Structure formats: C-alpha cells, structure tokens
C-alpha cells in the first residue's frame, strides 16, 4: 500500500462538492442559466479528474492504490484515509459520469430552485465517491450516511405529489439499518485495539458468534441500501416520486453502496460467518431475482416496473458475491457497473416520455415509434440490454454470475437463469405496449422526437452499454487481481 504523492482521490471527492457549494452560493432563481452552466462545468471537471485513476491504475498490483492518509480525529485514531483497489476503481468514474448525465437531464425540466437542485446532485456526487474511496470506517460511515441528506431533499422537494411520504420512507429505512452498522463499527474498533482502519480489521480474529452478530448488523445497513427482499419496499415509492435525475442516481449509483459494503466489510472482515450464512444470502438473492421479477411483470406504472427490475438485477449481484468463486464475484461487480448505465438510461427514457405526456401509466401509451423513431431505437436498445441481450453490458454480468452459480451448484444456476426469461418478459412486454402498434390516442399523436440534449444523453449511455458489452475486458482485467485476493482472504478462517 503506497501513499500517493498527488491527491487524485481527494480531487474526485471535493471538486464536485466545492462546485455544488458554488452553485448554491451564486445561483439565483432570477438567473437559473448561471446555475445550470456552472453545474455542468463542475460535473465535467469532476469527471475529468477521475481519468488519471483509470490511466495510472496498475491492474496487476495487490492492495490499495492512490492512497491518501492524514490524521483527522487523533483522540479516537480516526484518519482521512482513502484508497482504491480493482473492486472500487470503476465506481468513481461511473459516479462522475452519471452526475454529468443528471445535470443534462434536468437542464430544461427543472424550472424552480434550479441552483438548489443542481447543487444537491453535485454534492451528492462527491459524497458517493467518498463512500467508494474511504478506507477508514468512520470516514466511510460519515460519507455513507451523508448521501441520505441530498437524496432526501431531491425527492422531498422536486418529487411527485406523494414526495414527502417517499422521502421519509427512504430516510427512515436506510437510517435505522445504518445505526446497527455503527454499533458494529464501534465494536470492531475496540477488538482491533483502537483502530478504525478497514484493512486492519481484515486481519482481526473473531469468534463465530461475534462474526454472525456483526454480519447481521452489517446486513441491516447494506441489505436496505441494495435493496434486498424483504426490505425493498421503499425503493418503488422513492423511484415513482423522485424527479428523473433522482431516479437515475438512485438506480445507477446509490443502490451500489450497499452491495459494495458487502465486499468491503462483510466478506473480508467476517469470512467464517459469510460462508456459514451464504445459503441464507443466496436464498434472499434468488427470491429477489425470481419473485421480484414476477412482481415487475404486473406493474402498470413504467417507473415501478423498472424499479422492481432494478431489485431483481441487484439480486444477481448479491447472489454472485456469496458463491465465493472468481467468476461469480467478478460477474456481480460487472453487473453493478452495467446496471448503472442501463437502469439510468431506462429512467431517462421514462423521463423523456413523462415530460411530454405527464403520465407513466403504460396503458396511456402505444405506437410511440410512429411519432418518436429515434427515441424508440434507444428505448428498444436499453430494454434489450435490461433483459441481458448478448453484446450489451446487461448480458456480461448476468452470464458470469450464472456461470459461477452453475460451478457452485447446478440447481442454483438453473434458478438464476430463469431471471433471464423473466427479464425478457417484463422488458419486452413493456417495449411492446409503449413503443409498437398504432397510435392509441391524441396525446401520443402530439409527441415530439428527441431533441439534441436528450439524444446526447441517451447516445452516451448507449455507447457505454455497447462498449462494455462488446469488450468487457476493460472492466474484468482491472478487477481480477483484487477479486482473487479477496477470495483468498475469505477462504482463511479468522476464528480465534
């Protein structure tokens, strides 16, 4: 673990936060244009400063890279401790990229409190990068909890008619789970001899009872964030009420925070409990994959359908993590990144339709291809990616998880594969009802095809989806060493 001479990670965290504060300070409702352009510039700078992370990352190196460590609260041995490995590498540029998308998505749609809207997303972006970069547990916890504040405001202020209910439900679910995680962090601080450093905790011996109790404490926080069945009920409400930008960030990045927590805390710190409870985690994941896929089939609201599909796809992620083989864990990480592009694009497509029709009811649509052919192309592409079409990013992660599942247990692999059928069913049925057929009513007849801004957003997401689908080695080559190291570590008992 070599300390970085240049604070690239700090720039990735603080550049969007500083620009967010500037937007809040300088933006006025009398001049929303300034807030928009400053937010776009800030998000682009935030994206550019992540490029050196990809450029200079050594995929063959073991341990953490770009490490920064500065004492923060000496009395409790808390440090400003940052670093990346292959597992966390791609989530930093993904977060910055999605922030650019979100700023562009709200360019025209948001007319009131523009500065506050843009500022909230920029600040949220920096905080989420902090979660993926933190190697001090209290720093991780501070960032992890801080994500709730801007998202609560985004849903509660710019959401739909039932936004206050959805915002409070999101806040309470995630906060209650995180309080149990805080207790676990404090316990690990004492048993480790007074350290909050996550790499140090990876070496701390613990009894099986200790590990199981701590495992469920972490599960309470991370399962809600993913979200796993049965603590998933806040997500459809949050998605339906959130503005388009809020839904994109929620699906593309915030759901990944919980899954990332399993890789950074549960597996390496509690390996014996992770193995002992793997059957329980696989059961919960399969319920999410199959049952929630069936729930998605009967939805009449487009956002709810895609929200439930997100829960099913994240079920693949947790399924991969708890089968303890290289292919499955890598597949779970690839699925997380792919889901960021595909789900973000699906919510953007729904937002484009909603901005013109002001309804998300599937029954109100039909024949959209006749009026919006360019939009229909993107909608079909992302629907196919959502159900795992080969040559799209959606296929790669799910295929790797299924391969890993078959290696672990054939019947689990077979059950996981049914998700591809369910995914095709709800994605293609949605596309059929919305896009194809004759124009069903005068509202659809008045639709206007994509403008340049919308085409740019969906075009960028389409390129990312296809490049990752055609050449997944960009991702898998950089994560392989870290995943192998993690699995070697998890294979060794820590029972004292």
Residue pairs with C-beta under 8 A, 6 or more apart in sequence:
1 63
1 64
1 67
1 83
1 199
2 65
2 67
3 67
3 68
3 69
4 65
4 66
4 67
4 68
7 68
8 49
8 52
8 53
8 66
9 53
9 66
9 68
9 82
9 83
9 84
9 92
9 129
9 133
10 68
10 82
11 49
12 46
12 49
12 50
12 53
12 92
12 96
12 126
12 129
12 133
13 82
13 126
13 127
13 129
13 130
13 133
14 126
15 42
15 45
15 46
15 49
15 126
16 42
16 43
16 46
16 96
16 99
16 122
16 123
16 125
16 126
16 129
17 122
17 123
17 125
17 126
17 127
18 42
19 38
19 39
19 41
19 42
19 43
19 45
19 46
19 122
20 39
20 42
20 118
20 119
20 120
20 121
20 122
20 123
20 125
20 126
21 119
21 123
22 38
22 42
23 35
23 38
23 39
23 42
23 115
23 118
23 119
23 122
24 115
24 116
24 119
26 34
26 35
26 38
26 115
27 34
27 35
27 38
27 114
27 115
27 116
27 118
27 119
28 34
28 35
28 115
29 112
29 113
29 114
29 115
32 111
32 114
32 115
35 114
35 115
35 118
35 119
36 103
36 107
36 114
36 118
38 118
39 103
39 118
39 119
39 121
39 122
40 100
40 103
40 104
42 122
43 96
43 99
43 100
43 102
43 103
43 121
43 122
43 125
44 100
46 96
46 99
46 100
46 122
46 125
46 126
47 93
47 96
47 97
47 99
47 100
49 96
50 92
50 93
50 96
51 93
53 66
53 84
53 89
53 92
53 93
54 89
54 93
56 65
56 66
57 65
57 66
57 84
57 86
57 89
57 478
58 65
59 86
59 477
59 478
59 480
59 481
60 481
61 481
62 481
62 485
63 85
63 485
64 83
64 84
64 85
64 135
64 199
65 83
65 84
65 85
66 82
66 83
66 84
67 81
67 82
67 83
67 135
68 80
68 81
68 82
68 83
69 79
69 80
69 81
69 82
70 79
70 80
70 81
71 79
71 80
72 78
72 79
72 80
72 136
72 139
73 138
76 138
76 189
76 194
76 196
77 194
77 195
77 196
78 136
78 138
78 139
78 196
79 136
79 139
79 196
79 197
80 136
80 139
81 134
81 135
81 136
81 139
81 197
82 133
82 134
82 135
82 139
83 133
83 135
84 92
84 132
84 133
85 482
85 485
86 478
86 479
86 480
86 481
86 482
86 483
87 260
87 263
87 264
87 333
87 479
87 482
87 483
87 486
88 132
88 133
88 260
88 264
89 478
89 479
90 337
90 475
90 478
90 479
91 132
91 253
91 256
91 260
91 336
91 337
92 129
92 132
92 133
94 252
94 253
94 337
94 340
95 125
95 128
95 129
95 132
95 253
96 125
96 129
97 464
98 125
98 248
98 249
98 252
98 253
98 340
98 344
99 121
99 122
99 125
99 249
101 248
101 344
101 348
101 457
101 460
101 461
102 121
102 245
102 248
102 249
103 118
103 121
103 122
103 245
104 453
104 456
104 457
105 244
105 245
105 248
105 348
105 351
105 457
106 117
106 118
106 121
106 243
106 244
106 245
107 453
108 453
109 243
109 244
109 351
109 355
110 117
110 118
110 158
110 243
110 245
113 157
113 158
116 153
116 157
117 154
117 157
117 158
117 243
117 245
120 150
120 153
120 154
121 150
121 154
121 245
121 249
123 150
124 147
124 150
124 151
124 154
124 249
127 143
127 146
127 147
127 150
128 143
128 147
128 253
128 254
128 257
130 139
130 142
130 143
130 146
131 140
131 143
131 144
131 147
131 257
131 260
132 260
134 140
134 143
134 198
135 197
135 198
135 199
136 196
136 197
136 198
137 185
137 188
137 189
137 196
137 197
137 198
137 201
138 185
138 196
139 196
140 198
140 264
141 178
141 181
141 182
141 185
144 178
144 221
144 257
144 261
145 175
145 178
147 254
147 257
148 170
148 171
148 174
148 175
151 170
151 246
151 249
151 250
151 254
152 167
152 170
152 171
154 242
154 243
154 245
154 246
154 249
155 163
155 166
155 167
155 170
155 238
155 241
155 242
155 246
156 163
156 164
156 167
156 168
157 163
158 242
158 243
158 246
159 166
159 167
159 241
159 242
159 243
159 246
160 166
160 240
160 241
160 242
161 241
162 237
162 240
162 241
163 241
163 242
165 237
165 241
166 234
166 237
166 238
166 240
166 241
166 242
167 238
167 241
169 233
169 234
169 237
169 238
170 234
170 237
170 238
173 224
173 227
173 231
173 234
174 221
174 224
174 225
174 234
176 220
176 224
177 220
177 221
177 222
177 223
177 224
177 225
177 231
178 220
178 221
180 216
180 217
180 220
180 221
181 217
181 218
181 220
181 221
181 222
183 217
184 214
184 217
184 218
185 196
187 214
188 201
188 204
188 214
188 269
189 195
189 196
191 204
191 206
191 210
192 200
192 201
192 204
195 201
198 264
198 265
198 269
201 269
202 268
202 269
202 489
204 269
204 494
205 494
205 495
205 496
206 214
206 269
206 270
206 272
206 494
206 495
206 496
207 495
207 496
208 272
208 273
208 276
208 495
211 270
211 271
211 272
211 273
211 494
211 495
212 270
212 273
212 276
212 277
214 269
214 270
214 273
215 266
215 270
215 273
215 274
215 277
218 261
218 262
218 265
218 266
218 270
219 266
221 258
221 261
222 258
222 259
222 261
222 262
222 265
222 266
223 231
223 258
223 284
224 231
224 234
224 258
225 254
225 255
225 257
225 258
225 259
225 261
226 232
226 255
226 258
226 259
226 314
226 317
226 318
227 234
227 235
227 255
227 258
227 311
227 314
228 258
228 284
228 285
228 288
228 314
228 315
228 318
229 284
229 287
229 288
229 291
229 292
229 311
229 315
232 288
232 292
232 311
235 250
235 255
235 307
235 310
235 311
236 303
236 304
236 307
236 308
238 246
238 250
239 247
239 250
239 251
239 303
239 304
239 306
239 307
239 310
239 347
240 301
240 303
240 304
240 307
240 360
242 250
243 351
244 347
244 348
244 350
244 351
244 354
244 355
247 303
247 307
247 347
247 350
247 351
248 343
248 344
248 347
248 348
251 306
251 307
251 310
251 339
251 340
251 343
251 344
251 346
251 347
252 339
252 340
252 341
252 343
252 344
253 340
255 310
255 314
255 339
256 336
256 339
256 340
259 314
259 317
259 318
259 321
259 332
259 336
260 336
262 318
262 321
263 321
263 329
263 333
263 486
266 273
266 274
267 274
267 321
267 486
267 490
268 486
268 489
268 490
270 494
271 489
271 490
271 491
271 492
271 493
271 494
272 493
272 494
272 495
274 322
274 490
275 324
275 490
278 322
278 323
278 324
281 318
281 321
281 322
282 319
282 322
282 323
282 412
284 315
284 318
285 315
285 316
285 318
285 319
285 322
286 315
286 319
286 412
286 415
286 416
287 315
288 311
288 312
288 314
288 315
288 318
289 312
289 315
289 316
289 319
289 415
289 416
289 418
289 419
289 422
290 415
290 418
290 419
290 422
292 308
292 311
292 312
292 315
293 308
293 309
293 312
293 418
293 419
293 422
293 423
293 425
293 426
294 422
295 308
296 305
296 308
296 309
296 312
296 422
296 426
297 422
297 425
297 426
297 429
299 305
299 308
299 362
299 426
300 361
300 362
300 363
301 360
301 361
301 362
302 350
302 353
302 360
302 361
302 362
302 430
302 434
303 347
303 350
303 360
304 360
305 362
305 426
305 430
306 343
306 346
306 347
306 350
306 386
309 343
309 346
309 386
309 423
309 426
309 427
310 339
310 343
312 419
312 422
312 423
313 335
313 339
313 343
313 386
313 398
313 423
314 336
314 339
315 419
316 331
316 332
316 335
316 397
316 398
316 401
316 416
316 419
317 332
317 333
317 335
317 336
317 339
317 397
317 401
318 332
319 328
319 332
319 401
319 405
319 412
319 416
320 328
320 329
320 330
320 331
320 332
320 333
320 335
320 397
320 400
320 401
320 404
320 405
321 328
321 329
321 332
323 329
323 404
323 405
323 407
323 408
323 412
324 408
324 487
324 490
324 491
325 404
325 407
325 408
325 487
326 404
326 480
326 483
326 484
326 487
327 400
327 401
327 403
327 404
327 407
328 400
328 401
328 403
328 404
328 405
328 407
328 408
329 404
329 483
329 486
329 487
330 400
330 476
330 479
330 480
330 483
331 396
331 397
331 398
331 399
331 400
331 401
331 402
331 403
331 404
332 397
332 401
333 397
333 475
333 479
333 483
334 393
334 396
334 397
334 400
334 468
334 472
334 475
334 476
334 479
335 396
335 397
335 398
335 400
335 401
336 397
337 393
337 397
337 468
337 475
338 385
338 393
338 394
338 396
338 397
338 465
338 468
338 469
339 394
339 397
341 385
341 393
341 461
341 464
341 465
341 468
342 382
342 385
342 386
342 392
342 393
342 394
342 461
342 465
343 386
344 461
345 378
345 382
345 385
345 458
345 461
345 462
345 465
346 382
346 383
346 386
348 454
348 457
348 458
348 461
349 375
349 378
349 379
349 382
349 458
350 360
352 375
352 450
352 454
353 360
353 365
353 368
353 375
353 434
353 447
354 360
356 446
356 447
356 448
357 364
357 365
357 443
357 444
357 447
362 430
362 433
362 434
363 433
364 440
364 441
364 443
364 444
365 433
365 434
365 440
365 444
366 433
366 434
366 436
366 437
366 438
366 439
366 440
366 441
366 444
367 435
367 436
367 437
367 438
367 439
367 440
367 444
368 375
368 376
368 379
368 434
368 435
368 444
368 447
369 376
369 435
369 436
370 438
370 439
371 439
371 444
371 445
371 446
371 447
371 448
371 449
372 447
372 448
372 449
372 450
373 449
374 449
374 450
374 455
375 449
375 450
375 454
375 458
376 435
378 450
378 458
378 459
378 462
379 431
379 434
379 435
380 431
380 435
381 392
381 462
381 465
382 458
382 461
382 462
382 465
383 427
383 428
383 430
383 431
384 392
384 394
384 427
384 428
385 392
385 393
385 394
385 395
385 465
385 469
386 394
386 423
386 427
387 394
387 420
387 423
387 424
387 426
387 427
387 428
388 394
388 395
388 398
388 399
388 420
388 423
388 424
389 395
390 469
391 466
391 469
391 470
392 465
392 466
392 469
393 464
393 465
393 466
393 468
393 469
393 472
394 465
394 469
395 469
396 468
396 469
396 472
398 419
398 420
398 423
401 416
402 413
402 416
402 417
402 420
403 413
405 412
405 413
405 416
406 412
406 413
406 414
407 413
439 445
450 458
467 474
468 474
468 475
